[in-house]
């Protein structure tokens, strides 16, 4: 599986370089320079069909969005910067923020054992594989230090390609993980990225709120107040009216747009959004507007 994780950072470096350049490009308007970065980025990476970017910097007086490439390889339709996409692991930021809101509200403490917040079914699956859920804390899951394995091993990816319409549940994914892997060590001893850990956090959100993970994240992070009008949890929430068509996203050469999204739906991923909405959320998060109150308990 080709990993896109490092590409955005390279793109931001390129954007920064052109923003501050004093060479031959200095006379070109800043927005045009940014568009050049996107175009060059794709030309150097022919396997990437398209890219969408939203940049905002109040100190630089910058508020810009752009796109380059195509919506999908088949039609060749030019991509627009306001088209939604599956956020994949970017969803984890939203999940983490929602869990922190629960801590602010006193509904859990970050150093609580996950055994006291998980559903009995998921807790049982983990314990049967040797996970000491009474020692793994919510904080461990948030920081990828719980010793939780990652279900995205070759066996899972092969199952995904073989049957892309398979309907996965959170319990099914965690059971697959425990069947294919073992615990990775005592909690709190090292950082190991775990999609499975965030599926567990998604379950904690469901148990604490009595709703779906989509509804829990929406309510806890106040999507309506933040005017996130083009952000929704796939399948669990209706697609907002008047949004542009969603772009294709690829697993090697396979277009995953019509795959059953349950393979990445329960906390490690699940959100769909436009880049303007993503930028708006992060700006609100960093400015402290997501949480209207300060933590009121020492347990947080």
Secondary structure, 3 states (H helix, E strand, C coil): CCCCCCHHHHHHHHHHHHHCCCCHHHHCCHHHHHHHHHHHHHHCCCCCCEEEEEEEECCCCEEEEEEEEECCCCCCCECCCCCCEECHHHHHHHHHHHHHHHHHCCCCCCCCEHHHCCCHHHHHHHHHCCCCCCCCEHHHHHCCCCCCCCCCCHHHHHHHHHCCCCCCCHHHHHHHHHHHCCCCCCCCCCCCCCHHHHHHHHHHHHHHHCCCHHHHHHHHCCCCCCCCCCEEECCCCCCCCCCCCCCCCEECCEECCCCCHHHHCCCCCCEEECHHHHHHHHHHHHCCCCCCCCCCCCCC
